[in-house]
Structure formats: structure tokens, C-alpha cells
Amino acid sequence: MSAILSTSIEFLKGVGPNRADVLKLDLNIFTFEDLLNHFPFKYVDRTNFQKISSIISDQSYVQVKGVLVGIEEVGTGKAKRLTAVLRDDSGALELVWFRGAMFFKKSLILGKEYIVYGKPTLFGSKMNISHPEMILYSIAAFNELKGLQAIYNSSENMKNRGLDSKGLRKLFSVLLPQVKGKIPEILNAEMMVDMQFMSRDQAFQQIHQPQNMELANRAIARLKFDELFFAQLRILKVKQGRQINYSGFIFDKVGDYFNGFYTKYLPFELTGAQKRVVKEIRKDMGSGQHMNRLLQGDVGSGKTMVALLSILIALDNGYQAAIMAPTEILANQHFASFEEMLRPLGIEVKLLTGSVKGKERQNVFEKLQSGELKVIVGTHALIEDPVQFKNIGLVVIDEQHRFGVAQRSKLWRKNTRPPHVLVMTATPIPRTLAMTLYGDLDVSVIDELPPGRKPITTLHYKDGGRLRVFGFMRDQIALGRQVYIVYPLIEESEAMDYKDLMDGYESIQRAFEPPHYQISVLHGRMKSDAKDFEMHRFKTGVTQIMVATTVIEVGVNVPNASVMVIESAERFGLSQLHQLRGRVGRGAEQSYCVLMTADKLGPEAKLRMRTMCETNDGFKIAEVDLKLRGPGDIEGTRQSGMMDFKIADLVKDSQTMQIARQKAMEILSDDPEIKKEENKYIAAHLNLLTDPKSNWSRIS
């Protein structure tokens, strides 16, 4: 790194200590290099003026020139605002300030000609611009504005310090001449020629002060590639390092446990996708390489059966296996499933959660350490120090995004050689996101449902249709089915006008009175034994309706439950709605998901409801979710350490991502240690990006 790039930001002319504090606090800008990496989110051409009469409300931004003909303070207290009127030869435009009224009132001069820039909105019959950018008109001022201008994100705190887009552009006018010619290259010459890239030095100049839009776009393309290329290079280096440094246990035998279960006790014929995935896992575990495989499968696709067969391979080769789940409900669910399926083979399965106490807990510890216990199911309790295995050979981690990297790493230390790892998720991950989040894992996908499963029918009703939904629930219960009703909250919140669970429970009790109907209630604040009691009543058919919070999102399996009613569905993200829907449709009968919402919905909420009604495909839903929320908000992605992109967009830049990954693979194939002379710039930048303080490179 050039020395000037590491200069502290307060030493840039125009910053100083106070502005530096704001930049550090709001944008994590500590150095000249940090500021260079604060990229504009768009450009505007300020060359032309628009007539006021031609402005329409759906325009993004407009620039007009006119005379200020009126200024007035309106309202009192917090409702106080400043309004002004700008007039050109075609009409008048209202300007409004809701904050800083006194400041702007002092700075505005009646009768003077101004250049005004901002976003127009129609309020009643009047067109106005709130908090416009205003400059006294002069030839010199206009010449300074002409051409492309970069527009930057800025916080309210920054704006109060004069660090809006205009203020930031002034800083770049000082910074860019100082760093010109001092920004080092980070790609090799062959890649530069092949990709027809401008230099990195030129890219930073053109992205902040573009001569034209073509050069701005070339700069953007170059800097996006840099980010994605090094993200992929780091991920692939992790994978390469694990393959070189950590050999795996060789499970070369498929013996009595696997064959006995497969031929005598398999409850249903495996789908083609399940068979393919089992073959991939068998190949991994028999190769001598350490397995680190991600198993993606939609809700109800049969991931648990694949995990069970993988465990039987470990047992056939004389090793122990562990299944780790994020919640006690899911751990209990897995325990019940595995115990039932493995009992005919004489295989003991034990459960270890926070609720397992005293002698029972100690008994589990002793049996694991002696090797007498081959299969353990548990929560994060499995990673505690007292838990010692004789020879753990396989770890299955369910819904892995709920476990932190440091937590998962503890399981690796339970044996002298790291066990094989099978990571499972029922949250489908779009390919572009998986390439970054799980780029160091081998990926298997179960992309078909077991035979006999009927697609779930999803319906959307607003509050006005509630009586029809109640009637539908009664009809389904009369057919012998059961119903889930899920609420987003468990007690009243003044800030959010949504039905909460306890209020909902009471209204359901009024609509479905005993003795004809029995109702269970389940939420996160209940004690474990109370949850188990309510769950047991529902599973055994004592109750027909389960009123719950999202505690049932994963791990609850009641094949007879055929209706899922989600209250205030607009409060949930697409991924969570899809997970909740997956609690039904587990039997042979037709199942339904009913989305209940308020009468008025915003555009995004409407899109979520429409998406849910149109498709059951989790991967399609995940793609829409990614476009709506962005990768940083997808559950679990923030812990990856690879998601902090300054300019790249995993949704829009998927093609660039794939090219970057291919180039990274080519580099590592030709120069695994990145030590060749032609790759010295790549090696130098990679070293800068690698944090020497922590090494999670061998953790899944």
C-alpha cells in the first residue's frame, strides 16, 4: 500500500478533527484509502435546466433556474417549516425545509436568481421540492456544475457538518490529485489485457470525477471485478488449504448398518436427487479428503434421510456421529426421528440439550467418551468442554447459519483429526450468494420432493376475509385435519399495529369454543416442559389448533396438520414465510397456507404475498428475497466476513462474480501458492486483505 493511502483522514485539507470524527463514526472512514472506497451510488448531469411547467412528480431529480419570489415560515413547534417560491418564465415551484428553517431563512435572498436541484413531489395540486440543493446563479457557478457529478450516500450527522454530496465532492477534489499515480496495481498484466481494464489508479480517478459516462462505467466495472475476484480468491484459498492440510477419515466401507437399514427399514423409496447426494457424500468420505459439504434442500425434501444414511456409513467404519441443531425443539425433533429409525438396528441414540441434567447428562458424557454411544443429537451443548468423544468421524450441522464460526470450530477440536462435516440448510440460497457465503464448501442440492407430496396451495386474505378463513378452518378440522396459526409478536407493541399472539389466542378461543375444539399455545417464553406438553397434545391430536409464534418455524413435524394460517404475514420476510409454510404439506392430504394481512399493503409486501401464492420453489423465492432485501439482510450472511462489498452487488453482478471466480480458479491452478513473479501484485493485495489475528480457514 502506498504510504499516502494510509494517511489518517483528519490530515486531508477540509476535514480536520471534527469532520474526521463524523466520517469515522458514520462511514468507518479512517484513512485516505477508506475515503477512496466510499463510492458514488449514481451520477447526475447538471448541464441542462428544465422548465418548471414541465416537471412531473415521478421524475427522480430535476434542475431548474429561477428567481426566489417568496419566503414564509409555516406552523409552530415541531411542525414548523420554511417554504419558499421559485419562479421562472413558465411557472412557480414551492421549496420546503422541515429542518434547519432558521438557517435557510437567513441564507436565502429574495429577488435573487438560484440554481435549484432536488426530487419533485406533488402535494395536493402543488409541485414542490423538499430540502433542495441551492446555489446562487452565476456563469462561474454554472460552469463549475456542468458535466457529470457523483452523488454519495451521506448521513444526517454528516450533512450537519457540511459533508453532503457537494461537501464530499470537495474532499475528492483535494484527495484525487494527491493520490494520482500512487494507487498500486493489484492484478497481473495478462488479466488486465484479457479483461481490457483501465489501471486501478485511473479507475479511482474516473469513478469519483468522471470525464464522461463511458469512462465512469469502465471504472465501475474494473473496481467491481477487483472486489469479487479477491473475495473468490480468498474463499478458494481456504478450500485449497483445507484440502492440502487436513486429510479426512477414510470411510471405505458400506456395511451392515447401511445395507440393513436400506434394504429392510427404509420407510420410502429415495428420490433421484437423494440418491445422487448420498453418492456424492459416499465419494467424499471415501476419498481420504476431508469432507466439507453443504446440503441444500427445500422444506420437506428429505435432507434428514440423507443425513441418517451418512451417519450409518460413519458407524459402519467404526466412528461416532453427532447432529447439532440450533434449537431444543429442532434437536428434539431430530432425536425422535433418528431414535425411531435406528431402533430396529439396535443403535442407541441420546439427546444432549440444556434441559438434560444431572445423572442423565453425566451418563451421556461417559458413554460418548468410552465409545459405547455412537450417535448423539444436541444443541450447542455438544460443543461444551465436558463433551468428549472417543472417535467422532462425522458432524451434521442443521440450519448452520444459526451457529457462529467460533461455535462450530469447537466441534473440530473433539478429535485429533477433524471429522467430516455435512452442513444442512432448508433456507435455499441463490447461486450468486452461495458462491460467496459457501464458496469453500462443496454443494449438493436436493431439488425434488418425495413422491406422493402434493404442492401446498397458498391463499392471501385481508382482514375483511377473516370469517371466510374461520369457516375454511372448521371445514378442514371436520375432515380430521389440524391447523397452525402463527403470530409475529407475543405481546402488545404500541409501535406496531399488529395482532399479537395473546390477543389472537383469545379471539381464536371465542371463535372455536370447547368442547368441539381444543387449542394449544406455544411461544418462546414458555419453559421447555410446557412447550413439550403443548407440542405433544397437538401431535397426538388432542388439540386441533396450535396458536404459536415463529418458534415452530423449524423442527415441528405433524403430518396431520394441513393448514398454516400466518397472521400479519406482511411482517415476515419471504424466507421466513416459506419456512413456516413448510410445516404443512408433510402428509398425503392437500395442504394449505393462508396469508392474512392488513387491508393496505406497500409495493414490497404485495410482491411478497404474490410470490408466495405463485410458487412453492424455495430457490425462486430466495432470488426474489435477495432482490428485495439485498445480501446483507439475508439471515446469517453477516457473519461470513466476505459480504462487506463497497461497490459490487451480488444480485446485479452475478455474471461478473462467475467470471471473477473462474479467473481466481485459473490463478490457483497455475500458481497454487501465488508466488510467481507475474502474480506479485495479486499476492501483495491478498496479504493485505488477510487478517493475521484470526485464522478460521479450516472452519466450515
GUSE-731345 format. One line per field, with one value per residue (C-alpha): residue in three letters; x, z, y. Coordinates in steps of 0.001 Angstrom, whole numbers, plus 500000, padded with zeros to 6 digits. Layout:
// GUSE-731345
r <- ALA  ...
u <- X  ...
w <- Z  ...
v <- Y  ...
//
This chain:
// GUSE-731345
r <- MET  SER  ALA  ILE  LEU  SER  THR  SER  ILE  GLU  PHE  LEU  LYS  GLY  VAL  GLY  PRO  ASN  ARG  ALA  ASP  VAL  LEU  LYS  LEU  ASP  LEU  ASN  ILE  PHE  THR  PHE  GLU  ASP  LEU  LEU  ASN  HIS  PHE  PRO  PHE  LYS  TYR  VAL  ASP  ARG  THR  ASN  PHE  GLN  LYS  ILE  SER  SER  ILE  ILE  SER  ASP  GLN  SER  TYR  VAL  GLN  VAL  LYS  GLY  VAL  LEU  VAL  GLY  ILE  GLU  GLU  VAL  GLY  THR  GLY  LYS  ALA  LYS  ARG  LEU  THR  ALA  VAL  LEU  ARG  ASP  ASP  SER  GLY  ALA  LEU  GLU  LEU  VAL  TRP  PHE  ARG  GLY  ALA  MET  PHE  PHE  LYS  LYS  SER  LEU  ILE  LEU  GLY  LYS  GLU  TYR  ILE  VAL  TYR  GLY  LYS  PRO  THR  LEU  PHE  GLY  SER  LYS  MET  ASN  ILE  SER  HIS  PRO  GLU  MET  ILE  LEU  TYR  SER  ILE  ALA  ALA  PHE  ASN  GLU  LEU  LYS  GLY  LEU  GLN  ALA  ILE  TYR  ASN  SER  SER  GLU  ASN  MET  LYS  ASN  ARG  GLY  LEU  ASP  SER  LYS  GLY  LEU  ARG  LYS  LEU  PHE  SER  VAL  LEU  LEU  PRO  GLN  VAL  LYS  GLY  LYS  ILE  PRO  GLU  ILE  LEU  ASN  ALA  GLU  MET  MET  VAL  ASP  MET  GLN  PHE  MET  SER  ARG  ASP  GLN  ALA  PHE  GLN  GLN  ILE  HIS  GLN  PRO  GLN  ASN  MET  GLU  LEU  ALA  ASN  ARG  ALA  ILE  ALA  ARG  LEU  LYS  PHE  ASP  GLU  LEU  PHE  PHE  ALA  GLN  LEU  ARG  ILE  LEU  LYS  VAL  LYS  GLN  GLY  ARG  GLN  ILE  ASN  TYR  SER  GLY  PHE  ILE  PHE  ASP  LYS  VAL  GLY  ASP  TYR  PHE  ASN  GLY  PHE  TYR  THR  LYS  TYR  LEU  PRO  PHE  GLU  LEU  THR  GLY  ALA  GLN  LYS  ARG  VAL  VAL  LYS  GLU  ILE  ARG  LYS  ASP  MET  GLY  SER  GLY  GLN  HIS  MET  ASN  ARG  LEU  LEU  GLN  GLY  ASP  VAL  GLY  SER  GLY  LYS  THR  MET  VAL  ALA  LEU  LEU  SER  ILE  LEU  ILE  ALA  LEU  ASP  ASN  GLY  TYR  GLN  ALA  ALA  ILE  MET  ALA  PRO  THR  GLU  ILE  LEU  ALA  ASN  GLN  HIS  PHE  ALA  SER  PHE  GLU  GLU  MET  LEU  ARG  PRO  LEU  GLY  ILE  GLU  VAL  LYS  LEU  LEU  THR  GLY  SER  VAL  LYS  GLY  LYS  GLU  ARG  GLN  ASN  VAL  PHE  GLU  LYS  LEU  GLN  SER  GLY  GLU  LEU  LYS  VAL  ILE  VAL  GLY  THR  HIS  ALA  LEU  ILE  GLU  ASP  PRO  VAL  GLN  PHE  LYS  ASN  ILE  GLY  LEU  VAL  VAL  ILE  ASP  GLU  GLN  HIS  ARG  PHE  GLY  VAL  ALA  GLN  ARG  SER  LYS  LEU  TRP  ARG  LYS  ASN  THR  ARG  PRO  PRO  HIS  VAL  LEU  VAL  MET  THR  ALA  THR  PRO  ILE  PRO  ARG  THR  LEU  ALA  MET  THR  LEU  TYR  GLY  ASP  LEU  ASP  VAL  SER  VAL  ILE  ASP  GLU  LEU  PRO  PRO  GLY  ARG  LYS  PRO  ILE  THR  THR  LEU  HIS  TYR  LYS  ASP  GLY  GLY  ARG  LEU  ARG  VAL  PHE  GLY  PHE  MET  ARG  ASP  GLN  ILE  ALA  LEU  GLY  ARG  GLN  VAL  TYR  ILE  VAL  TYR  PRO  LEU  ILE  GLU  GLU  SER  GLU  ALA  MET  ASP  TYR  LYS  ASP  LEU  MET  ASP  GLY  TYR  GLU  SER  ILE  GLN  ARG  ALA  PHE  GLU  PRO  PRO  HIS  TYR  GLN  ILE  SER  VAL  LEU  HIS  GLY  ARG  MET  LYS  SER  ASP  ALA  LYS  ASP  PHE  GLU  MET  HIS  ARG  PHE  LYS  THR  GLY  VAL  THR  GLN  ILE  MET  VAL  ALA  THR  THR  VAL  ILE  GLU  VAL  GLY  VAL  ASN  VAL  PRO  ASN  ALA  SER  VAL  MET  VAL  ILE  GLU  SER  ALA  GLU  ARG  PHE  GLY  LEU  SER  GLN  LEU  HIS  GLN  LEU  ARG  GLY  ARG  VAL  GLY  ARG  GLY  ALA  GLU  GLN  SER  TYR  CYS  VAL  LEU  MET  THR  ALA  ASP  LYS  LEU  GLY  PRO  GLU  ALA  LYS  LEU  ARG  MET  ARG  THR  MET  CYS  GLU  THR  ASN  ASP  GLY  PHE  LYS  ILE  ALA  GLU  VAL  ASP  LEU  LYS  LEU  ARG  GLY  PRO  GLY  ASP  ILE  GLU  GLY  THR  ARG  GLN  SER  GLY  MET  MET  ASP  PHE  LYS  ILE  ALA  ASP  LEU  VAL  LYS  ASP  SER  GLN  THR  MET  GLN  ILE  ALA  ARG  GLN  LYS  ALA  MET  GLU  ILE  LEU  SER  ASP  ASP  PRO  GLU  ILE  LYS  LYS  GLU  GLU  ASN  LYS  TYR  ILE  ALA  ALA  HIS  LEU  ASN  LEU  LEU  THR  ASP  PRO  LYS  SER  ASN  TRP  SER  ARG  ILE  SER
u <- 500000  501266  502109  499811  496811  497241  497311  494755  491669  491880  495031  493124  492606  488963  488445  490042  489280  485519  484657  487055  485101  481865  483434  484841  481608  479126  481088  484106  486380  489703  492255  492654  492133  488856  487571  488600  486448  483351  481854  479073  475759  474832  475763  473751  474303  473867  474465  470838  467921  464300  461306  459199  455998  457460  458212  456244  456117  457615  460908  463868  465697  465364  467465  465748  466777  464544  464058  463178  459910  458638  459787  457455  457604  454619  453406  454747  456926  457948  455577  457390  458719  460087  458568  459818  458603  460872  459571  460788  459051  456897  455543  456238  457700  457392  460534  460183  462544  461336  464683  467049  464362  466162  469484  467992  465851  468992  470875  468149  467902  464604  464788  468000  468331  469114  470039  467796  468282  466178  463459  459995  456813  453174  451485  447813  447856  451287  454657  457377  460951  461904  465356  466665  470297  470515  473282  473181  473288  476363  478239  481128  478832  477098  480399  481508  478325  478409  479094  478696  478544  478976  476218  477185  475322  475521  474048  472114  475052  477410  475112  475095  478910  478723  479508  476605  477319  478605  480881  482229  482930  485049  487056  487640  488803  491546  492292  492428  495341  497349  496932  497129  499846  500233  497494  499199  498014  496604  496009  498540  499313  497672  494379  494483  494874  492374  489673  490573  490715  491887  494502  493298  494767  492731  489612  489607  490028  487207  484715  484813  485396  484310  485046  482037  479626  481551  484699  482633  481126  484557  485842  482854  483376  487060  486512  483597  485742  488574  486248  484642  487919  489678  486601  486598  490377  490246  487411  489131  492415  490571  489233  492643  494339  491904  492375  496166  496463  493631  493172  489889  488992  488633  485167  485759  483169  479412  478451  475666  474196  473758  472729  470452  468576  468427  467019  464745  463740  463848  460360  460069  461859  464575  464149  466694  468061  468531  470353  472638  473502  474197  476626  478381  478738  479981  482584  483733  484055  485890  488391  490819  489966  488209  484508  483028  479731  476684  473379  470655  467131  463742  461468  460238  462761  464270  467551  467105  467117  470322  471895  470808  472352  475585  475656  475241  478303  480303  479084  479918  483505  483743  483218  480774  478440  476830  473884  473827  470642  470099  467045  465800  462604  464585  467016  464091  462527  465722  466178  462671  463194  466647  465721  462673  464578  467726  465990  465436  469215  469952  471677  471293  470687  470925  469849  472018  470442  470335  467335  469258  470511  472235  472881  471358  473765  476760  475718  475770  479261  480618  479077  480421  483927  484001  482623  479612  477301  477603  475007  474314  471761  472006  472098  475161  475510  477531  480385  480848  484202  482883  481667  484453  484168  486167  486347  483947  484033  481023  479268  475932  475040  471418  470363  474047  473585  472347  475744  478720  482058  483737  480986  481312  485099  484828  483378  486521  488617  486718  489087  492777  491771  488784  485611  483789  481218  477781  476112  472362  470055  466378  466833  467510  470405  470629  473663  475377  475086  476158  479321  480350  478851  479717  482264  484698  482155  481137  477424  474742  471129  468025  465775  462760  460146  459363  456663  453084  453679  451140  452154  450856  448107  448796  445980  446072  443246  442969  441379  437955  438046  438681  435230  435743  439114  437500  434879  437622  439465  436271  435796  439351  439056  435795  437826  440127  442916  444802  445668  448622  448033  451273  451674  454720  454576  453908  452637  451271  453629  452470  454875  453373  449709  449679  447678  449779  449693  447848  445130  444914  444690  441701  439911  440527  439119  435948  435591  436466  434882  435214  434140  434099  437587  440735  443574  447299  449549  453316  455818  459461  458936  457438  459558  460771  458440  455434  456446  456843  453419  451657  453551  452644  448957  448983  450991  448681  445555  444241  444200  443154  444591  448108  448432  452142  454925  457722  459165  457584  459493  461799  461649  457931  456661  452964  451853  448166  448468  447294  446559  449039  447457  450060  448720  450171  452037  453347  455547  457545  460301  459890  462362  460521  457120  458448  459884  456572  454650  456929  455410  452397  452303  454051  451248  449388  446460  446194  447626  447050  448897  446717  448434  446443  447392  446137  443892  446527  449917  453024  454540  457129  454566  452307  455222  455996  452375  452143  455420  454235  450938  452591  455378  456446  460008  462309  465090  462800  461577  465175  466020  463109  464098  467675  466482  464155  466438  469984  472578  473468  469991  469639  469675  473127  475111  476644  478873  480597  483225  483093  479953  481309  481344  481829  480694  479806  476190  475598  472210  473159  476735  476228  477887  480933  481002  481205  483977  485877  485574  486805  489820  490595  490445  492795  495325  495309  495512  498599  500193  498756  500977  500696  504482  505185  506678  503758  501355  503288  500650  497899  499917  500656  496991  495848  498261  496788  493265  494168  493747  496737  494978  492473  492561  489237  490430  489745  486257  483161
w <- 500000  499141  502312  501377  501219  504886  505954  508672  507246  509573  507688  504422  503797  504529  507080  510438  513791  513994  510481  510859  513913  511903  508958  511312  513238  510346  507458  509023  507057  508914  506085  502604  501215  503127  501579  498094  498691  499518  496055  494486  494059  490924  488664  487533  484568  485718  482277  481396  483086  482978  482789  485962  483979  482506  485878  486663  490058  489071  487918  490042  490177  488326  487916  487411  487358  488664  490899  494585  494929  498383  501775  504645  507974  508483  511604  515154  517364  515829  512892  511966  508408  505926  502462  499512  495971  492921  489622  486023  482855  482751  486304  490051  492260  496044  498062  501569  504540  507538  509365  509792  508940  510649  508980  505498  506115  506896  503866  501206  499380  497866  494254  493512  490769  492005  490572  492350  492295  494002  493817  492888  494599  494081  497291  496635  493400  494006  492839  495454  496293  499893  501101  497639  496820  496080  494513  493669  489874  488117  484994  487168  489451  486469  484765  487971  487939  484269  483406  485421  489178  491589  494198  497520  500452  503451  506966  508659  511031  508079  506357  509511  509163  505513  504279  501903  498290  497497  500564  499730  496136  497525  499575  496485  494591  497224  497588  493982  492814  495873  495212  491405  490225  493754  493752  493214  490678  492152  489041  486737  483259  481454  483247  482547  478809  478709  480532  478758  482102  482769  485520  489121  489564  486626  487833  491142  489327  486886  489371  491526  488813  485518  482232  480705  481449  479355  481455  484662  483646  482789  486199  487943  486047  486988  490703  490950  489414  491861  494835  493560  492318  495676  497585  495454  495659  499462  499583  497154  499067  502216  500366  498874  502275  503899  501152  501470  505251  506525  505324  506199  507761  505034  505194  502567  503828  503354  505811  507796  509315  505988  503954  506687  507005  503249  502439  505465  507149  504602  505026  501411  498081  497814  495150  492364  493974  497344  495695  493826  497010  499006  496236  496427  500208  499967  497423  499678  502797  500984  499186  502037  501620  504429  503537  503940  502086  502099  501580  500335  500151  500303  503268  503135  500507  502635  503956  507258  505478  503636  506975  508522  505695  506008  509746  509074  506799  509653  512050  509540  509577  513381  514047  516074  514614  516016  514840  516048  515807  516731  518988  521522  519509  516385  518394  519980  516559  515133  518208  517872  514150  514490  517547  515779  512580  514256  516969  514672  514037  517783  517636  520735  520216  523016  523304  524814  525342  528152  529572  530068  533670  536462  536191  532725  531453  533110  531627  528134  528733  529872  527013  524409  525844  526031  522504  523697  522397  518618  517786  519713  518856  520548  520570  521231  524408  522197  521923  525679  527121  529155  525939  524767  522015  521573  517784  516272  512491  511168  512291  510769  511370  510686  509832  510119  509602  513204  514539  514654  513162  516584  517902  515002  515309  518765  517223  515120  518245  519513  517642  516716  513065  512072  511443  508122  508095  506468  506708  506017  505305  504433  503530  499788  498874  495437  493498  493467  497244  497802  495739  498299  501538  500981  498193  500138  500533  498008  497381  496959  496188  496724  494097  494130  496728  497805  495712  496874  498248  496875  496296  499059  497934  499210  499602  500516  502557  504031  507425  505803  504813  508317  508739  505477  506773  510056  508037  505969  509169  510560  507316  507457  511144  510314  507841  510688  509891  512232  511934  512834  513441  513652  515020  514696  518242  521713  523426  522512  520948  520693  517835  515580  514811  514537  516305  518991  519989  523295  521864  518915  521215  522977  519701  518426  521694  521134  517538  518289  521648  523551  523637  519819  519534  521656  521291  522125  522543  522008  522235  523030  526612  527765  529738  527929  529719  528945  525278  525173  526799  524276  521360  522499  522762  519204  517785  519334  518070  521483  520184  516668  516606  517511  518157  518070  517346  514887  517417  515078  512052  512064  513582  514040  512064  512337  509082  510004  510161  506749  507287  508157  508852  509122  510803  509817  507042  505761  508875  507732  505127  502211  503572  506900  505205  503115  506198  508040  505050  505128  508458  506484  503378  505164  504763  501760  502044  500245  502463  502558  503658  504337  504432  506485  506024  506677  504005  502841  501735  500322  496969  498556  500784  497760  495856  498767  499007  495219  495131  497888  496098  492725  493631  496122  494730  497549  495164  493173  496450  497615  494392  494929  498596  497622  495172  497754  500771  499426  500579  503820  505224  504292  507557  508624  505917  508123  509928  506724  506711  502924  502472  503100  499466  498826  495202  493978  494108  494340  492632  489726  489292  489176  485754  486973  490037  487854  485704  488836  490313  487075  486975  490626  489883  486897  489042  491773  489240  487586  490738  493900  496294  494248  494201  490517  489550  487270  490220  492719  492751  493419  496242  497826  497860  499111  502037  502892  502929  505118  508796  510623  514001  513336  511169  510614  507356  508463  509797  507789
v <- 500000  503469  505403  508278  505935  505006  508689  509445  511190  514228  515312  515806  519514  520370  517566  518319  516620  517291  516159  513233  512038  512092  510227  507582  507151  507159  505611  503869  506197  506406  506862  508346  504840  504440  507670  506497  503423  505456  505200  507289  505489  507441  510343  513343  515595  519204  520712  521477  523276  522149  524468  524423  523817  520584  518936  515763  514067  510706  512243  511236  514594  517902  521050  524384  528057  530811  533837  533473  535431  534467  533108  532148  530282  527981  526122  526095  523896  520594  521189  524413  524539  527043  527453  529486  530069  529910  531273  531026  532211  529046  528801  528553  525841  525510  524733  523269  522816  520784  521011  523927  526506  529415  528617  528521  531600  533618  532310  532864  536214  537357  538545  536626  534000  530455  527082  524562  520804  518113  515488  516801  515593  516530  517718  518415  520396  521963  520655  521037  520028  519238  520304  521258  521923  525672  527762  531471  531620  532979  531916  530732  528726  527132  526228  524516  522405  521368  517727  514546  514871  511995  511569  509956  508469  510760  510634  513436  513884  514319  516803  518913  519063  520092  516580  516092  515082  518545  518536  515070  516117  518971  516453  514312  517396  517703  513975  512751  514982  513870  510132  510222  507822  506380  503724  500343  497774  494552  492359  490730  492055  489135  489687  493428  492807  489949  491936  495220  497011  500563  500824  500797  504273  505590  503750  505649  508963  508243  506814  509949  512588  511007  512737  511004  508149  505620  506102  506040  502681  501261  502377  500780  497503  497415  498061  495614  492892  493618  493165  489971  488464  488815  487607  484448  484070  484157  481613  479249  479568  478467  475423  474673  474992  472618  470031  470249  470471  468311  464775  463127  459814  457192  455652  452977  450506  450382  447656  446036  449177  450983  447941  446579  449865  450431  447002  446398  449649  452472  453987  455185  454960  457624  460279  460503  463678  461946  459021  461424  463327  460127  459055  462440  462105  458494  459574  462450  460328  457535  459768  460485  464180  465971  466384  469840  469677  471944  470153  472472  471185  472788  472148  468547  467431  464642  466062  464191  460822  461738  462728  459406  457358  459371  458633  454901  454990  456564  453854  451081  452372  452358  456089  458142  460785  463947  466030  469651  471747  475427  474971  472436  471949  471022  468864  467013  466556  465054  462885  461432  460750  459186  457118  455663  454830  453438  451394  448352  448257  448206  451602  453743  457467  460038  463669  466420  469845  472378  470523  467254  467413  465500  461760  461543  464207  462541  459207  460728  462168  458786  456805  459255  459169  455358  454989  452981  455726  456041  458720  461924  464632  468001  471760  473951  471831  469450  471937  472379  471237  468258  466613  464301  461680  458511  458885  461418  460942  462871  466047  467030  470685  471644  475196  476093  479851  479995  478917  481258  480218  480072  477787  475374  475340  473745  470600  470254  470003  466969  464644  464600  464826  466992  464964  465075  467879  467868  471265  471293  474201  474375  478034  477926  480181  481809  480623  484025  484254  480630  481266  483872  482571  478926  479135  476973  474162  471557  471976  469316  470172  468036  469551  467237  466328  462747  461011  461495  465003  467475  471108  473380  475764  479290  481831  485514  487069  490534  491273  491620  487942  486589  484951  483046  481809  480664  478776  477115  476097  474498  472557  471216  470255  468443  466372  465357  467831  470180  473875  476117  479838  481841  485386  487673  489114  487715  490847  494247  496746  500345  500963  498287  497865  494067  491433  489855  486239  486507  488707  486325  483304  484838  485633  482088  480712  482761  481539  477894  477103  473814  471054  470920  472403  472215  474743  474601  477646  477734  480587  481229  482435  479140  476684  473574  471156  473385  473525  469745  469276  471541  470023  466506  467426  468740  465831  463255  465035  466108  469692  470656  474188  475310  479068  479870  482323  481538  479091  476482  477793  474767  471349  470739  467768  466895  465194  465573  469392  470574  474294  477056  480463  483249  486392  489787  487991  491324  491426  488393  488131  485754  483235  483021  482754  479876  478149  478470  477134  474089  472985  471688  469522  466648  464120  462717  465162  468508  471261  474998  478128  481183  484586  487104  490761  494274  495785  498276  496962  498612  497522  495196  493470  492947  491392  489041  487873  487408  485460  483119  482473  481860  479415  476739  476733  477851  478851  481160  482648  483141  485007  487419  487793  488621  491284  492801  492828  492600  490066  491844  491224  487568  485639  484559  486326  488995  486502  485378  488138  488183  490249  493728  494792  498503  498522  495022  493839  490094  490415  492655  491447  487671  487431  489366  487095  483981  485465  486519  483014  481451  483792  483014  479272  479736  481622  478956  476123  477643  479109  477461  479415  482648  483012  483594  486946  487832  487438  489572  492335  489795  488213  491603  492656  489250  489554  492955  491508  488538  489295  487775  487965  485180  482121  480449  478898  475374  476022  475187
//
